[in-house]
Amino acid sequence: MIEPFSDEYFMKKAFAEALQAFDKGEVPVGAVVVANRKIIARAHNLTETLNDVTAHAEMQAITAAANLLGGKYLNDCTLYITLEPCAMCAAAIGWAQIGKIVYGASDEKKGFRIFAPKVLHPKTEVIHGILHEECSELLQEFFREKR
């Protein structure tokens, strides 16, 4: 059993968002923003739906959380993402000064650790590998079906 309010618990919520993206034909990446042990924003990739290359799950979640909180800085928030952020999303995470990011699958081709390892805010804590297998398998299934 997954303990409530743990990293695994919230990553499961992000994974549910990734499943919604999968069902829409979007690359299955999901994200949730948590503040004070409560989800304040949920999002998934919408690049195909919105015809917008910047409509990644993280970007959607950051915007929703900032709008809800009424400010651009999310330093008391944690962002859970099913896939390692790209350099664009990591830069946005850095500008938002998010306190902690937790991601599932690593992105060995386009992940921020390859292209922009120092782009996050210096105080941002990073945890990776939470539900790695589930997140990776969903992405692999999506791309297998596309080929």
DSSP file (Angstrom, degrees, kcal/mol; ACC not computed):
  #  RESIDUE AA STRUCTURE BP1 BP2  ACC     N-H-->O    O-->H-N    N-H-->O    O-->H-N    TCO  KAPPA ALPHA  PHI   PSI    X-CA   Y-CA   Z-CA
    1    1 A M              0   0    0      0, 0.0     2,-0.4     0, 0.0     0, 0.0   0.000 360.0 360.0 360.0 137.6    0.0    0.0    0.0
    2    2 A I        -     0   0    0      6,-0.1     3,-0.1     1,-0.1     0, 0.0  -0.688 360.0-119.5 -84.6 130.5    1.2    3.5   -0.9
    3    3 A E    >   -     0   0    0     -2,-0.4     3,-1.6     1,-0.1     6,-0.4  -0.494  34.7-105.5 -70.2 131.9    1.4    5.8    2.1
    4    4 A P  T 3  S+     0   0    0      0, 0.0    -1,-0.1     0, 0.0     3,-0.1  -0.276 101.3  14.1 -58.0 141.6   -0.8    8.9    1.7
    5    5 A F  T 3  S+     0   0    0      1,-0.2     2,-0.1     2,-0.1    32,-0.1   0.602  96.0 129.4  69.0  15.5    1.0   12.1    0.8
    6    6 A S  S <> S-     0   0    0     -3,-1.6     4,-2.1     1,-0.1    -1,-0.2  -0.423  77.5-102.3 -87.0 170.9    4.3   10.3    0.0
    7    7 A D  H  > S+     0   0    0      1,-0.2     4,-2.2     2,-0.2     5,-0.2   0.890 125.4  52.1 -60.2 -38.4    6.2   10.9   -3.2
    8    8 A E  H  > S+     0   0    0      2,-0.2     4,-2.0     1,-0.2    -1,-0.2   0.903 106.4  53.9 -64.1 -41.1    4.7    7.7   -4.6
    9    9 A Y  H  > S+     0   0    0     -6,-0.4     4,-1.1     1,-0.2    -2,-0.2   0.947 113.6  40.6 -58.5 -50.9    1.2    8.8   -3.7
   10   10 A F  H  X S+     0   0    0     -4,-2.1     4,-1.9     1,-0.2    -1,-0.2   0.827 110.8  57.4 -72.0 -30.6    1.5   12.1   -5.7
   11   11 A M  H  X S+     0   0    0     -4,-2.2     4,-2.7    -5,-0.2    -1,-0.2   0.871 101.6  57.2 -66.8 -33.5    3.4   10.4   -8.5
   12   12 A K  H  X S+     0   0    0     -4,-2.0     4,-1.8     2,-0.2    -1,-0.2   0.878 105.6  51.1 -60.7 -36.6    0.4    8.1   -9.0
   13   13 A K  H  X S+     0   0    0     -4,-1.1     4,-1.3     2,-0.2    -2,-0.2   0.897 110.5  47.7 -67.8 -40.4   -1.7   11.2   -9.4
   14   14 A A  H  X S+     0   0    0     -4,-1.9     4,-2.0     1,-0.2    -2,-0.2   0.892 109.0  54.9 -65.1 -38.9    0.7   12.5  -12.1
   15   15 A F  H  X S+     0   0    0     -4,-2.7     4,-2.1     1,-0.2    -2,-0.2   0.873 102.1  56.8 -62.3 -37.4    0.6    9.1  -13.7
   16   16 A A  H  X S+     0   0    0     -4,-1.8     4,-1.4     1,-0.2    -1,-0.2   0.873 106.6  50.2 -61.5 -36.1   -3.2    9.3  -13.9
   17   17 A E  H  X S+     0   0    0     -4,-1.3     4,-2.0     2,-0.2    -2,-0.2   0.894 107.0  54.1 -66.6 -40.2   -2.7   12.6  -15.8
   18   18 A A  H  X S+     0   0    0     -4,-2.0     4,-2.5     1,-0.2    -2,-0.2   0.878 104.6  55.0 -61.7 -37.6   -0.3   10.8  -18.2
   19   19 A L  H  X S+     0   0    0     -4,-2.1     4,-2.3     2,-0.2    -1,-0.2   0.877 105.3  52.6 -63.4 -37.1   -2.9    8.2  -18.8
   20   20 A Q  H  X S+     0   0    0     -4,-1.4     4,-1.1     2,-0.2    -2,-0.2   0.911 109.4  49.1 -63.7 -41.7   -5.3   10.9  -19.9
   21   21 A A  H ><>S+     0   0    0     -4,-2.0     5,-2.7     1,-0.2     3,-0.7   0.933 109.3  52.7 -61.7 -45.4   -2.7   12.2  -22.3
   22   22 A F  H ><5S+     0   0    0     -4,-2.5     3,-1.6     1,-0.3    -2,-0.2   0.921 106.9  52.3 -54.6 -47.4   -2.2    8.7  -23.7
   23   23 A D  H 3<5S+     0   0    0     -4,-2.3    -1,-0.3     1,-0.3    -2,-0.2   0.751 109.2  50.6 -63.4 -24.8   -6.0    8.4  -24.3
   24   24 A K  T <<5S-     0   0    0     -4,-1.1    -1,-0.3    -3,-0.7    -2,-0.2   0.426 120.2-107.1 -91.6  -0.5   -5.9   11.7  -26.2
   25   25 A G  T < 5S+     0   0    0     -3,-1.6     2,-0.2    -4,-0.4    -3,-0.2   0.654  78.2 133.2  81.7  14.5   -3.0   10.6  -28.4
   26   26 A E  S   <S-     0   0    0     -5,-2.7    -1,-0.3    -6,-0.2    -2,-0.1  -0.632  75.2 -86.2 -92.0 154.7   -0.6   12.9  -26.6
   27   27 A V        -     0   0    0     -2,-0.2     2,-2.0     1,-0.1    18,-0.4  -0.483  56.3-112.5 -57.4 125.2    2.8   11.9  -25.5
   28   28 A P        +     0   0    0      0, 0.0     2,-0.4     0, 0.0   -10,-0.2  -0.409  65.6 136.8 -77.1  82.3    1.8   10.5  -22.1
   29   29 A V        -     0   0    0     -2,-2.0    16,-1.9   -12,-0.2     2,-0.3  -0.991  27.5-175.3-123.4 132.1    3.4   12.8  -19.6
   30   30 A G  E     -A   44   0A   0     -2,-0.4    52,-2.1    14,-0.2     2,-0.3  -0.895   3.3-172.9-126.8 157.2    1.5   14.0  -16.5
   31   31 A A  E     -AB  43  81A   0     12,-2.8    12,-2.4    -2,-0.3     2,-0.3  -0.997   7.4-172.1-147.9 148.3    2.2   16.5  -13.8
   32   32 A V  E     -AB  42  80A   0     48,-2.0    48,-3.0    -2,-0.3     2,-0.5  -0.990  15.6-144.0-136.3 148.4    0.8   17.7  -10.5
   33   33 A V  E     -AB  41  79A   0      8,-2.4     7,-3.0    -2,-0.3     8,-1.3  -0.949  18.5-162.8-111.2 132.1    1.8   20.6   -8.3
   34   34 A V  E     +AB  39  78A   0     44,-2.9    44,-2.4    -2,-0.5     2,-0.4  -0.942  12.8 176.1-119.6 134.6    1.5   20.0   -4.5
   35   35 A A  E >  S-AB  38  77A   0      3,-2.7     3,-1.3    -2,-0.4    42,-0.1  -0.996  76.2  -5.6-134.9 131.2    1.5   22.7   -1.8
   36   36 A N  T 3  S-     0   0    0     40,-0.5    -1,-0.1    -2,-0.4     3,-0.1   0.889 129.8 -57.2  52.4  43.5    0.9   21.8    1.9
   37   37 A R  T 3  S+     0   0    0      1,-0.2     2,-0.4   -32,-0.1    -1,-0.3   0.704 117.5 110.2  63.4  22.8    0.2   18.2    1.0
   38   38 A K  E <  S-A   35   0A   0     -3,-1.3    -3,-2.7   -33,-0.0     2,-0.5  -0.990  73.1-119.8-129.4 136.2   -2.6   19.2   -1.3
   39   39 A I  E     +A   34   0A   0     -2,-0.4    -5,-0.3    -5,-0.2     3,-0.1  -0.614  33.2 171.4 -73.1 122.8   -2.7   19.0   -5.1
   40   40 A I  E     +     0   0A   0     -7,-3.0     2,-0.3    -2,-0.5    -6,-0.2   0.540  64.8  23.7-109.2 -11.5   -3.2   22.6   -6.4
   41   41 A A  E     -A   33   0A   0     -8,-1.3    -8,-2.4     2,-0.0     2,-0.4  -0.979  57.6-172.0-154.9 142.8   -2.7   21.9  -10.1
   42   42 A R  E     +A   32   0A   0     -2,-0.3     2,-0.3   -10,-0.2   -10,-0.2  -0.985  19.1 154.5-132.3 142.9   -3.0   18.9  -12.5
   43   43 A A  E     -A   31   0A   0    -12,-2.4   -12,-2.8    -2,-0.4     2,-0.3  -0.991  20.3-165.8-161.0 163.0   -1.9   18.8  -16.1
   44   44 A H  E     -A   30   0A   0     -2,-0.3   -14,-0.2   -14,-0.2   -26,-0.1  -0.938  48.9 -63.8-145.2 168.2   -0.8   16.6  -19.0
   45   45 A N        +     0   0    0    -16,-1.9    11,-0.2   -18,-0.4   -19,-0.1  -0.241  45.8 169.7 -55.5 137.4    0.8   17.1  -22.3
   46   46 A L     >  +     0   0    0      9,-2.6     4,-2.8     6,-0.2     6,-0.3   0.027  35.1 121.3-135.4  25.4   -1.5   19.1  -24.7
   47   47 A T  H  >>S+     0   0    0      8,-0.3     5,-1.5     1,-0.2     4,-0.6   0.878  82.7  39.3 -63.6 -38.0    0.9   19.8  -27.6
   48   48 A E  H  45S+     0   0    0      3,-0.2     3,-0.2     2,-0.2    -1,-0.2   0.924 116.8  49.5 -75.3 -45.4   -1.2   18.0  -30.2
   49   49 A T  H  45S+     0   0    0      1,-0.2    -2,-0.2    -4,-0.1    -1,-0.1   0.903 123.2  31.5 -60.0 -44.3   -4.5   19.2  -28.8
   50   50 A L  H  <5S-     0   0    0     -4,-2.8    -1,-0.2     2,-0.2    -2,-0.2   0.482 100.9-129.1 -93.7  -4.0   -3.4   22.9  -28.7
   51   51 A N  T  <5 +     0   0    0     -4,-0.6     2,-0.4    -5,-0.3    -3,-0.2   0.941  68.3 130.0  52.5  49.1   -1.1   22.7  -31.6
   52   52 A D    > < -     0   0    0     -5,-1.5     3,-1.7    -6,-0.3    -1,-0.2  -0.960  54.2-156.5-140.6 113.2    1.5   24.3  -29.3
   53   53 A V  T 3  S+     0   0    0     -2,-0.4    -6,-0.1     1,-0.3     3,-0.1   0.672  96.3  56.7 -66.5 -15.6    5.0   22.9  -28.8
   54   54 A T  T 3  S+     0   0    0      1,-0.2     2,-1.5    -7,-0.1    -1,-0.3   0.432  75.0 101.9 -93.0   1.0    5.3   24.6  -25.4
   55   55 A A    <   +     0   0    0     -3,-1.7    -9,-2.6     4,-0.1    -8,-0.3  -0.178  49.5 151.3 -83.4  46.4    2.1   22.9  -24.0
   56   56 A H     >  -     0   0    0     -2,-1.5     4,-2.3   -11,-0.2     5,-0.2  -0.368  60.4-108.3 -72.2 157.6    4.1   20.3  -22.0
   57   57 A A  H  > S+     0   0    0      1,-0.2     4,-2.5     2,-0.2     5,-0.2   0.887 118.7  51.5 -54.2 -44.1    2.6   19.0  -18.8
   58   58 A E  H  > S+     0   0    0      1,-0.2     4,-2.8     2,-0.2    -1,-0.2   0.914 109.2  49.6 -62.6 -43.3    5.0   20.9  -16.6
   59   59 A M  H  > S+     0   0    0      1,-0.2     4,-2.1     2,-0.2    -1,-0.2   0.909 112.6  47.8 -63.1 -42.5    4.3   24.2  -18.3
   60   60 A Q  H  X S+     0   0    0     -4,-2.3     4,-2.2     1,-0.2    -1,-0.2   0.913 113.9  47.2 -64.0 -42.8    0.5   23.7  -18.0
   61   61 A A  H  X S+     0   0    0     -4,-2.5     4,-2.6    -5,-0.2     5,-0.2   0.898 110.8  50.7 -68.1 -41.2    0.9   22.7  -14.3
   62   62 A I  H  X S+     0   0    0     -4,-2.8     4,-2.7     2,-0.2     5,-0.2   0.932 111.8  48.0 -61.7 -45.8    3.1   25.7  -13.5
   63   63 A T  H  X S+     0   0    0     -4,-2.1     4,-2.3    -5,-0.2    -2,-0.2   0.927 112.9  47.8 -61.4 -45.8    0.7   28.1  -15.1
   64   64 A A  H  X S+     0   0    0     -4,-2.2     4,-2.2     2,-0.2    -1,-0.2   0.915 113.8  47.0 -62.6 -43.7   -2.3   26.6  -13.3
   65   65 A A  H  X S+     0   0    0     -4,-2.6     4,-2.7     2,-0.2     5,-0.2   0.919 112.2  49.3 -65.8 -43.7   -0.5   26.7   -9.9
   66   66 A A  H  X>S+     0   0    0     -4,-2.7     4,-1.6    -5,-0.2     5,-1.4   0.901 111.6  49.8 -62.8 -40.6    0.7   30.2  -10.3
   67   67 A N  H  <5S+     0   0    0     -4,-2.3    -1,-0.2    -5,-0.2    -2,-0.2   0.914 112.3  47.6 -63.8 -42.4   -2.8   31.4  -11.3
   68   68 A L  H  <5S+     0   0    0     -4,-2.2    -2,-0.2     1,-0.2    -1,-0.2   0.919 117.4  41.2 -64.6 -44.0   -4.3   29.7   -8.3
   69   69 A L  H  <5S-     0   0    0     -4,-2.7    -1,-0.2     2,-0.2    -2,-0.2   0.667 105.1-127.9 -80.6 -16.5   -1.8   31.1   -5.9
   70   70 A G  T  <5S+     0   0    0     -4,-1.6     2,-0.3    -5,-0.2    -3,-0.2   0.778  76.4  80.6  75.9  26.6   -1.8   34.5   -7.4
   71   71 A G  S   <S-     0   0    0     -5,-1.4    -2,-0.2    -6,-0.2    -1,-0.2  -0.988  75.3-127.9-159.8 157.9    2.0   34.7   -7.8
   72   72 A K  S    S+     0   0    0     -2,-0.3     2,-0.5    -3,-0.1    -6,-0.1   0.633  84.0  83.8 -86.6 -13.8    4.7   33.5  -10.1
   73   73 A Y        +     0   0    0     -7,-0.1    24,-0.2     1,-0.1     3,-0.2  -0.792  46.4 178.9 -97.7 131.5    7.0   31.9   -7.5
   74   74 A L    >   +     0   0    0     22,-3.5     3,-2.0    -2,-0.5    25,-1.2  -0.220  30.2 138.2-120.0  39.1    6.2   28.4   -6.4
   75   75 A N  T 3  S+     0   0    0      1,-0.3    -1,-0.1    23,-0.3    22,-0.1   0.692  73.2  51.3 -66.3 -18.6    9.1   27.9   -3.9
   76   76 A D  T 3  S+     0   0    0     -3,-0.2   -40,-0.5    23,-0.1    -1,-0.3   0.185 100.1  89.8 -98.4  16.9    6.9   26.2   -1.4
   77   77 A C  E <   -B   35   0A   0     -3,-2.0    23,-1.4    20,-0.2    22,-0.7  -0.746  63.4-144.1-114.0 158.2    5.6   23.7   -4.0
   78   78 A T  E     -Bc  34 100A   0    -44,-2.4   -44,-2.9    -2,-0.3     2,-0.6  -0.985  12.0-151.8-119.2 133.7    6.6   20.3   -5.3
   79   79 A L  E     -Bc  33 101A   0     21,-2.6    23,-2.8    -2,-0.4     2,-0.5  -0.926   6.8-162.1-106.6 121.4    6.1   19.4   -8.9
   80   80 A Y  E     +Bc  32 102A   0    -48,-3.0   -48,-2.0    -2,-0.6     2,-0.4  -0.908  14.6 176.0-103.5 127.2    5.6   15.7   -9.7
   81   81 A I  E     -Bc  31 103A   0     21,-2.8    23,-1.6    -2,-0.5   -50,-0.2  -0.991  32.7-143.2-135.3 138.7    6.3   14.7  -13.3
   82   82 A T  E    S+     0   0A   0    -52,-2.1    23,-2.7    -2,-0.4     2,-0.4   0.706  89.7  39.1 -75.8 -18.0    6.2   11.3  -14.9
   83   83 A L  E    S- c   0 105A   0    -53,-0.3    23,-0.2    21,-0.2     3,-0.1  -0.986  98.5 -94.8-132.8 142.1    9.1   12.2  -17.3
   84   84 A E        -     0   0    0     21,-2.6    26,-0.1    -2,-0.4    -2,-0.1  -0.280  54.6-105.0 -50.3 131.4   12.3   14.1  -16.6
   85   85 A P        -     0   0    0      0, 0.0    27,-2.7     0, 0.0    28,-0.3  -0.244  28.8-123.6 -62.1 148.5   11.7   17.7  -17.8
   86   86 A C  B  >  -E  111   0B   0     25,-0.3     4,-2.7    26,-0.1     5,-0.2  -0.264  37.6 -93.0 -77.2 176.4   13.2   19.0  -21.0
   87   87 A A  H  > S+     0   0    0     23,-0.6     4,-2.1     1,-0.2     5,-0.2   0.880 126.0  53.0 -62.5 -38.7   15.5   22.0  -21.0
   88   88 A M  H  > S+     0   0    0      2,-0.2     4,-1.9     1,-0.2    -1,-0.2   0.948 113.7  41.8 -61.5 -48.8   12.5   24.4  -21.7
   89   89 A C  H  > S+     0   0    0      1,-0.2     4,-2.7     2,-0.2    -2,-0.2   0.889 112.3  54.3 -68.2 -38.9   10.5   23.0  -18.8
   90   90 A A  H  X S+     0   0    0     -4,-2.7     4,-2.4     1,-0.2    -1,-0.2   0.885 107.1  51.9 -62.5 -37.4   13.4   22.9  -16.5
   91   91 A A  H  X S+     0   0    0     -4,-2.1     4,-2.7     2,-0.2    -1,-0.2   0.918 110.4  47.9 -64.2 -42.3   14.1   26.6  -17.2
   92   92 A A  H  X S+     0   0    0     -4,-1.9     4,-2.2     2,-0.2    -2,-0.2   0.898 110.6  51.8 -63.7 -39.8   10.5   27.4  -16.4
   93   93 A I  H  X>S+     0   0    0     -4,-2.7     5,-1.7     2,-0.2     4,-0.5   0.907 110.9  49.2 -61.1 -41.6   10.8   25.4  -13.2
   94   94 A G  H ><5S+     0   0    0     -4,-2.4     3,-0.9     1,-0.2    -2,-0.2   0.926 110.7  48.4 -63.3 -46.0   13.9   27.4  -12.4
   95   95 A W  H 3<5S+     0   0    0     -4,-2.7    -1,-0.2     1,-0.3    -2,-0.2   0.849 111.0  50.9 -64.3 -33.7   12.2   30.7  -13.1
   96   96 A A  H 3<5S-     0   0    0     -4,-2.2   -22,-3.5    -5,-0.2    -1,-0.3   0.581 104.2-136.4 -78.2  -9.6    9.2   29.6  -10.9
   97   97 A Q  T <<5 -     0   0    0     -3,-0.9    -3,-0.2    -4,-0.5   -20,-0.2   0.866  27.4-167.3  55.3  40.8   11.7   28.7   -8.1
   98   98 A I      < -     0   0    0     -5,-1.7   -23,-0.3     1,-0.1    -1,-0.2  -0.362  17.4-139.7 -60.2 134.3    9.9   25.5   -7.4
   99   99 A G  S    S+     0   0    0    -25,-1.2    26,-2.6   -22,-0.7     2,-0.3   0.828  76.3   6.9 -68.9 -34.0   11.1   24.1   -4.2
  100  100 A K  E     -cd  78 125A   0    -23,-1.4   -21,-2.6    24,-0.2     2,-0.4  -0.992  57.1-163.5-152.5 138.8   11.2   20.4   -5.2
  101  101 A I  E     -cd  79 126A   0     24,-2.8    26,-2.4    -2,-0.3     2,-0.4  -0.979   5.6-171.5-122.7 142.8   10.7   18.3   -8.3
  102  102 A V  E     -cd  80 127A   0    -23,-2.8   -21,-2.8    -2,-0.4     2,-0.3  -0.996  10.7-179.3-130.2 124.2   10.1   14.6   -8.4
  103  103 A Y  E     -cd  81 128A   0     24,-2.2    27,-1.3    -2,-0.4    26,-1.2  -0.922  20.1-154.0-129.2 157.6   10.1   12.7  -11.7
  104  104 A G  E    S+     0   0A   0    -23,-1.6    25,-0.8    -2,-0.3    28,-0.2   0.931  72.9  32.4 -88.0 -83.2    9.6    9.2  -12.7
  105  105 A A  E    S-c   83   0A   0    -23,-2.7   -21,-2.6    26,-0.2     2,-0.2  -0.538  75.7-127.4 -82.8 142.5   11.3    8.2  -16.0
  106  106 A S        -     0   0    0     -2,-0.2     2,-0.7   -23,-0.2     3,-0.1  -0.581  12.6-139.0 -81.4 151.5   14.6    9.7  -17.1
  107  107 A D     >  -     0   0    0     -2,-0.2     4,-1.7   -22,-0.1     7,-0.2  -0.876  19.5-178.9-114.1  97.3   14.8   11.1  -20.6
  108  108 A E  T  4 S+     0   0    0     -2,-0.7    -1,-0.1     1,-0.2    -2,-0.0   0.599  80.7  42.5 -72.6 -11.4   18.2   10.1  -22.0
  109  109 A K  T  4 S+     0   0    0     -3,-0.1    -1,-0.2     5,-0.0    -2,-0.1   0.806 133.4   7.6-102.8 -38.4   17.6   12.0  -25.3
  110  110 A K  T  4 S+     0   0    0    -26,-0.1   -23,-0.6     4,-0.0    -2,-0.2   0.258  87.0 133.4-132.5  12.5   16.1   15.3  -24.3
  111  111 A G  B >X  -E   86   0B   0     -4,-1.7     4,-1.4   -25,-0.2     3,-1.3  -0.277  63.5-119.1 -69.1 153.5   16.2   15.6  -20.5
  112  112 A F  H 3> S+     0   0    0    -27,-2.7     4,-3.0     1,-0.3     7,-0.2   0.787 108.4  69.4 -64.1 -27.4   17.5   18.7  -18.8
  113  113 A R  H 34 S+     0   0    0    -28,-0.3    -1,-0.3     1,-0.2   -27,-0.1   0.798 105.2  42.0 -62.7 -26.1   20.3   16.8  -17.1
  114  114 A I  H <4 S+     0   0    0     -3,-1.3    -1,-0.2    -7,-0.2    -2,-0.2   0.913 129.1  23.9 -82.6 -47.7   22.0   16.4  -20.6
  115  115 A F  H  < S+     0   0    0     -4,-1.4    -2,-0.2     1,-0.2    -3,-0.2   0.776 138.9  11.5 -94.4 -29.7   21.4   19.9  -22.0
  116  116 A A    ><  +     0   0    0     -4,-3.0     3,-1.8    -5,-0.2     4,-0.3  -0.374  61.3 161.2-150.0  62.5   20.9   22.2  -19.0
  117  117 A P  T 3  S+     0   0    0      0, 0.0     3,-0.2     0, 0.0    -4,-0.1   0.685  81.0  46.0 -64.8 -17.0   21.9   20.6  -15.8
  118  118 A K  T 3  S+     0   0    0      1,-0.1    -5,-0.1    -6,-0.1    -6,-0.0   0.247  82.4  98.2-107.5  12.9   22.3   23.9  -13.9
  119  119 A V    <   +     0   0    0     -3,-1.8    -1,-0.1    -7,-0.2   -32,-0.0   0.743  62.2  89.3 -77.0 -22.9   19.1   25.6  -15.1
  120  120 A L  S    S-     0   0    0     -4,-0.3   -26,-0.1    -3,-0.2   -29,-0.1  -0.302  96.1 -87.3 -70.1 158.5   17.1   24.8  -12.0
  121  121 A H    >   -     0   0    0    -23,-0.2     3,-1.9     1,-0.1    -1,-0.1  -0.408  40.4-118.6 -60.3 141.3   17.0   27.2   -9.1
  122  122 A P  T 3  S+     0   0    0      0, 0.0    -1,-0.1     0, 0.0    -2,-0.1   0.758 112.8  50.9 -59.0 -24.7   20.0   26.4   -6.8
  123  123 A K  T 3  S+     0   0    0      2,-0.1     2,-0.3   -23,-0.0    -2,-0.1   0.516  81.8 115.8 -90.7  -4.8   17.6   25.6   -3.9
  124  124 A T    <   -     0   0    0     -3,-1.9     2,-0.3   -24,-0.1   -24,-0.2  -0.498  59.3-143.0 -70.3 125.3   15.4   23.2   -5.9
  125  125 A E  E     -d  100   0A   0    -26,-2.6   -24,-2.8    -2,-0.3     2,-0.5  -0.702  14.4-156.0 -85.2 139.4   15.6   19.6   -4.6
  126  126 A V  E     +d  101   0A   0     -2,-0.3     2,-0.4   -26,-0.2   -24,-0.2  -0.975  15.1 176.8-123.0 127.9   15.5   16.9   -7.2
  127  127 A I  E     -d  102   0A   0    -26,-2.4   -24,-2.2    -2,-0.5     2,-0.3  -0.995  11.7-177.9-125.1 134.4   14.3   13.4   -6.7
  128  128 A H  E     +d  103   0A   0     -2,-0.4   -24,-0.2   -26,-0.2     3,-0.1  -0.896  50.0  47.0-131.4 161.8   14.1   10.9   -9.6
  129  129 A G    >   +     0   0    0    -26,-1.2     3,-1.5   -25,-0.8     2,-0.5   0.482  60.0 149.3  92.3   4.7   13.1    7.4  -10.3
  130  130 A I  T 3  S-     0   0    0    -27,-1.3    -1,-0.3     1,-0.3     5,-0.1  -0.621  86.0  -9.0 -74.0 121.8    9.8    7.4   -8.4
  131  131 A L  T 3> S+     0   0    0     -2,-0.5     4,-2.5    -3,-0.1    -1,-0.3   0.817  89.9 159.9  56.3  34.5    7.5    4.9  -10.3
  132  132 A H  H <>  +     0   0    0     -3,-1.5     4,-2.8   -28,-0.2     5,-0.2   0.898  65.6  50.3 -51.5 -48.8   10.2    4.7  -13.0
  133  133 A E  H  > S+     0   0    0     -4,-0.2     4,-2.8     1,-0.2    -1,-0.2   0.936 112.0  45.2 -60.9 -48.9    9.0    1.4  -14.4
  134  134 A E  H  > S+     0   0    0      1,-0.2     4,-2.0     2,-0.2    -1,-0.2   0.918 115.9  46.9 -61.5 -44.4    5.4    2.4  -14.8
  135  135 A C  H  X S+     0   0    0     -4,-2.5     4,-1.7     1,-0.2    -1,-0.2   0.917 114.7  46.5 -65.1 -43.2    6.2    5.8  -16.3
  136  136 A S  H  X S+     0   0    0     -4,-2.8     4,-2.6    -5,-0.3    -2,-0.2   0.909 110.8  52.2 -65.1 -43.3    8.8    4.3  -18.7
  137  137 A E  H  X S+     0   0    0     -4,-2.8     4,-2.5    -5,-0.2    -1,-0.2   0.883 107.6  51.7 -63.5 -38.8    6.5    1.4  -19.8
  138  138 A L  H  X S+     0   0    0     -4,-2.0     4,-2.2    -5,-0.2    -1,-0.2   0.923 111.7  46.8 -64.4 -43.3    3.6    3.8  -20.6
  139  139 A L  H  X S+     0   0    0     -4,-1.7     4,-2.3     2,-0.2     5,-0.2   0.917 112.6  49.8 -63.5 -43.4    5.9    6.0  -22.8
  140  140 A Q  H  X S+     0   0    0     -4,-2.6     4,-2.2     1,-0.2    -2,-0.2   0.906 110.3  50.2 -63.0 -41.9    7.3    2.9  -24.5
  141  141 A E  H  X S+     0   0    0     -4,-2.5     4,-2.1     2,-0.2    -1,-0.2   0.915 109.4  52.1 -61.9 -42.9    3.8    1.6  -25.2
  142  142 A F  H  X S+     0   0    0     -4,-2.2     4,-1.3     1,-0.2    -2,-0.2   0.941 113.5  42.2 -58.7 -49.6    2.8    4.9  -26.7
  143  143 A F  H  X S+     0   0    0     -4,-2.3     4,-1.1     1,-0.2    -1,-0.2   0.806 110.0  57.5 -73.1 -28.8    5.8    5.1  -29.1
  144  144 A R  H  < S+     0   0    0     -4,-2.2     3,-0.4    -5,-0.2    -1,-0.2   0.914 107.7  48.3 -62.7 -42.5    5.4    1.4  -30.0
  145  145 A E  H  < S+     0   0    0     -4,-2.1    -2,-0.2     1,-0.2    -1,-0.2   0.798 108.6  55.0 -68.3 -28.5    1.9    2.1  -31.1
  146  146 A K  H  <        0   0    0     -4,-1.3    -1,-0.2     1,-0.2    -2,-0.2   0.748 360.0 360.0 -75.5 -24.6    3.0    5.1  -33.1
  147  147 A R     <        0   0    0     -4,-1.1    -1,-0.2    -3,-0.4    -2,-0.2   0.453 360.0 360.0 -86.7 360.0    5.5    3.1  -35.1
